[in-house]
Every structure is written in C-alpha cells, then in structure tokens.
Amino acid sequence: MSERAIVAIVDDDPAVRSALGLLIDSIGVTTRSYSSGMAFLDQWVAASPACVLLDIRMPDISGLDVQDRLLEADPDLPVIFLTSYGDVQIAVRAFKKGAFDFFEKPGFNREEFLASIQRALRVHGERCRRQAHLETIRGRLRRLSEREREVMERVATGDSNRRIASDLSISERTVEVHRGRVMDKLEVHSLAELVRLRQRIEPDIH
C-alpha cells in the first residue's frame, strides 16, 4: 500500500500480541499493540488506512464494549474480532453492529486472516478518502452566500435563469452573476458537475 497502514492489536495476552505483530509485520504493515480495551480507547490516534484486531474477552471492558465506543467515536474504523471461544451468539452480535470479520484463535487460517486485514485496510482507506473529499465540498459550500445557495439549488434542479429570476424577484443578469459565483466557489466547470456535487452534499442542504 502506498499509504502508511496501521493495525491496532488489542489483546490482554502479551504472547498473542507479539505473535500477531510478527505475523502482520510479514506483509509490511505497521502494528500498534494495546494490553486492554481501555488502553486502546485512551491511546489510539486515528490513522488511515487502519483497522483494529479486537479480542472479545478482556479483563477491563470486553471487545464488544470497545466496538460500541468505536461506533460513536470512529464508526468507519474496521473491526476484526478475535476470540478463543466459539461463541456464535457473540459473532452474530458483532456482525450486526458492523464487525468486518471474525476469527477464532489460535487455529485460524493465516492466509485468510492476512487477506482480511488487507481488505479492511483498503476499505478504510477508501472510506477516509471519501470523507476527506466530502469535507472539502462542505468547505466550499460554506463559501456561498444565502442567495448563492438559493440559486445553486434552483440551477441544480433544472430551473432556467428566467424562472429563477421570476421566483426570486431579481433580474436574469443577476441570476447569471450568482450562478457564475456559485460555479467559481464550488470549483465546478459544468452543470453536470454541479448536479453531482449537490447530490453529494444533499444532507448538508436539508
């Protein structure tokens, strides 16, 4: 991967943390190890791409509790669960809450495990890129005046300059000026681009 990938290993067993670290290092991915769920939550610094390997049963808080915290703090971070217990109910609960994958230790297939980590890193990297692009768009949207927002909305939904001018009680020339400013501030060069951008930011408009 061209980006610096990070895998967080959260397990109370130091031997497990060491073995997983060596295994993941074999594919050239950096790891950070945490001896408990609370240590991870307190010390984790967001990275991209990243994923977390999370033990189910730990002495302070369980892996499922850590997953709940992550759903609030960093919902895009993929979680791969590790457990020594073949507990189907726990696996089902974890998947219902969005777990990326689930492996039973110590007998999991190493190739499948590493492949799952690599998929999780790719997914997270893409999620982070999409989110960064959305934040860029939102920043451009904040440049618009209230009137420019009105014009953008009408243009993007297909209204003509004449219709917009009539409805807003302004001249067509003024509509053209606002339309030009909207295109400049949003950094788009065609009506098609403007329509696509509006679709991306629709939750921010309504």
C-alpha positions as CSV (number, residue, x, y, z in Angstrom):
1,M,0.0,0.0,0.0
2,S,1.2,3.5,-0.8
3,E,-0.2,4.9,2.3
4,R,1.1,4.1,5.8
5,A,-1.2,1.4,7.1
6,I,-1.7,0.8,10.8
7,V,-3.2,-2.3,12.5
8,A,-4.1,-1.9,16.2
9,I,-3.8,-5.2,18.2
10,V,-6.0,-5.2,21.3
11,D,-5.5,-8.3,23.5
12,D,-4.6,-8.8,27.1
13,D,-2.3,-11.7,26.3
14,P,1.3,-10.4,25.6
15,A,2.2,-13.6,23.7
16,V,-0.8,-13.2,21.4
17,R,0.1,-9.5,20.8
18,S,3.7,-10.5,19.9
19,A,2.7,-13.3,17.6
20,L,0.1,-11.2,15.8
21,G,2.6,-8.4,15.5
22,L,5.2,-10.7,13.8
23,L,2.6,-12.2,11.5
24,I,1.3,-8.8,10.3
25,D,4.8,-7.4,10.0
26,S,5.4,-10.1,7.4
27,I,3.2,-8.3,5.0
28,G,4.9,-4.9,5.7
29,V,2.2,-3.4,7.8
30,T,2.9,-1.5,11.0
31,T,1.2,-2.5,14.2
32,R,0.4,-0.8,17.5
33,S,-0.3,-3.1,20.5
34,Y,-2.6,-2.4,23.4
35,S,-3.0,-4.6,26.5
36,S,-6.6,-3.7,27.2
37,G,-9.7,-2.2,25.7
38,M,-9.3,0.9,27.8
39,A,-5.7,1.4,26.9
40,F,-6.7,1.3,23.2
41,L,-9.5,3.8,23.6
42,D,-7.3,6.1,25.7
43,Q,-4.2,5.9,23.4
44,W,-5.4,5.3,19.9
45,V,-4.6,8.0,17.4
46,A,-6.6,7.9,14.2
47,A,-4.7,6.7,11.1
48,S,-5.6,5.9,7.5
49,P,-5.7,3.3,6.4
50,A,-6.2,1.3,9.6
51,C,-8.1,-1.5,11.3
52,V,-8.3,-2.9,14.8
53,L,-7.9,-6.6,15.8
54,L,-10.0,-6.9,18.9
55,D,-10.1,-9.6,21.5
56,I,-13.6,-10.5,22.7
57,R,-12.9,-11.2,26.3
58,M,-10.6,-8.9,28.2
59,P,-10.4,-8.1,31.9
60,D,-11.4,-4.4,31.9
61,I,-14.0,-4.0,29.2
62,S,-15.0,-6.5,26.5
63,G,-14.2,-6.2,22.9
64,L,-17.9,-5.8,22.2
65,D,-17.9,-2.8,24.6
66,V,-15.0,-1.3,22.7
67,Q,-16.9,-1.8,19.5
68,D,-19.8,0.2,20.9
69,R,-17.4,3.0,21.8
70,L,-15.9,3.0,18.3
71,L,-19.3,3.1,16.7
72,E,-19.7,6.5,18.4
73,A,-16.1,7.8,18.1
74,D,-14.8,6.3,14.8
75,P,-17.5,4.3,13.0
76,D,-15.5,3.9,9.8
77,L,-12.7,2.0,11.5
78,P,-13.0,-1.7,10.5
79,V,-13.1,-4.1,13.5
80,I,-11.8,-7.7,13.2
81,F,-12.7,-9.8,16.2
82,L,-10.5,-12.5,17.7
83,T,-11.8,-15.0,20.3
84,S,-10.7,-18.2,22.0
85,Y,-14.4,-19.1,22.4
86,G,-16.5,-20.5,19.6
87,D,-19.4,-18.4,20.6
88,V,-21.8,-18.0,17.7
89,Q,-24.0,-15.6,19.5
90,I,-21.1,-13.2,20.1
91,A,-20.1,-13.4,16.5
92,V,-23.7,-12.6,15.3
93,R,-23.9,-9.7,17.7
94,A,-20.6,-8.3,16.5
95,F,-21.6,-8.6,12.8
96,K,-24.9,-7.0,13.4
97,K,-23.0,-4.0,14.8
98,G,-20.8,-3.8,11.7
99,A,-17.8,-6.0,12.5
100,F,-15.6,-6.5,9.4
101,D,-14.6,-10.1,10.2
102,F,-14.3,-12.7,13.0
103,F,-11.6,-15.3,13.7
104,E,-11.2,-17.9,16.3
105,K,-7.7,-18.1,17.9
106,P,-5.3,-19.7,17.9
107,G,-6.2,-22.0,15.0
108,F,-7.3,-19.5,12.3
109,N,-6.0,-19.7,8.7
110,R,-3.1,-17.3,8.5
111,E,-3.6,-16.6,4.8
112,E,-7.3,-15.8,5.2
113,F,-6.5,-13.7,8.3
114,L,-3.9,-11.6,6.5
115,A,-6.2,-11.3,3.4
116,S,-9.0,-10.0,5.7
117,I,-6.7,-7.4,7.2
118,Q,-5.6,-6.2,3.8
119,R,-9.2,-5.9,2.7
120,A,-10.1,-4.0,5.8
121,L,-7.2,-1.5,5.2
122,R,-8.3,-1.0,1.6
123,V,-11.9,-0.4,2.7
124,H,-10.9,2.0,5.5
125,G,-8.6,4.0,3.2
126,E,-11.4,4.4,0.7
127,R,-13.8,5.5,3.4
128,C,-11.3,8.1,4.7
129,R,-10.7,9.4,1.1
130,R,-14.4,9.8,0.5
131,Q,-14.9,11.5,3.9
132,A,-12.0,13.9,3.2
133,H,-13.5,14.7,-0.2
134,L,-16.9,15.4,1.4
135,E,-15.3,17.7,3.9
136,T,-13.6,19.6,1.1
137,I,-17.0,20.0,-0.6
138,R,-18.6,21.2,2.6
139,G,-15.9,23.8,3.0
140,R,-16.7,25.1,-0.5
141,L,-20.4,25.1,0.3
142,R,-19.7,27.4,3.3
143,R,-18.3,30.0,0.9
144,L,-21.7,30.6,-0.6
145,S,-24.0,33.4,0.5
146,E,-27.6,32.6,1.2
147,R,-28.7,34.0,-2.2
148,E,-26.0,31.9,-3.9
149,R,-27.3,28.8,-2.2
150,E,-30.8,29.5,-3.4
151,V,-29.5,29.9,-7.0
152,M,-27.4,26.8,-6.7
153,E,-30.4,24.8,-5.6
154,R,-32.6,26.0,-8.4
155,V,-29.9,25.6,-11.1
156,A,-29.0,22.1,-9.9
157,T,-32.7,21.0,-10.0
158,G,-33.0,22.2,-13.6
159,D,-34.8,25.6,-13.4
160,S,-34.0,28.1,-16.1
161,N,-32.4,31.5,-15.4
162,R,-35.7,33.2,-16.3
163,R,-37.7,31.0,-13.9
164,I,-35.2,31.6,-11.1
165,A,-35.2,35.4,-11.7
166,S,-39.0,35.5,-11.6
167,D,-39.3,33.4,-8.5
168,L,-36.6,35.3,-6.6
169,S,-37.7,38.7,-7.9
170,I,-34.3,39.5,-9.4
171,S,-33.0,40.1,-13.0
172,E,-31.8,37.3,-15.2
173,R,-28.4,39.1,-15.3
174,T,-28.2,38.9,-11.5
175,V,-29.0,35.2,-11.7
176,E,-26.2,34.7,-14.2
177,V,-23.8,36.6,-11.8
178,H,-24.8,34.4,-8.9
179,R,-24.6,31.3,-11.0
180,G,-21.0,32.2,-12.0
181,R,-20.0,32.8,-8.4
182,V,-21.5,29.5,-7.4
183,M,-19.5,27.7,-10.0
184,D,-16.3,29.5,-9.0
185,K,-16.7,29.0,-5.3
186,L,-17.7,25.3,-5.6
187,E,-14.9,24.8,-8.2
188,V,-17.1,23.1,-10.8
189,H,-17.0,23.8,-14.5
190,S,-20.3,22.4,-15.8
191,L,-23.9,21.9,-14.9
192,A,-23.3,18.2,-14.7
193,E,-20.6,18.7,-12.1
194,L,-22.8,21.0,-10.1
195,V,-25.6,18.4,-10.1
196,R,-23.3,15.7,-8.9
197,L,-21.8,17.9,-6.2
198,R,-25.3,18.8,-5.0
199,Q,-26.2,15.1,-4.7
200,R,-23.1,14.6,-2.5
201,I,-24.0,17.4,-0.2
202,E,-27.7,17.0,-0.1
203,P,-27.7,16.1,3.7
204,D,-26.0,19.4,4.4
205,I,-28.6,21.3,2.5
206,H,-31.8,19.8,4.0
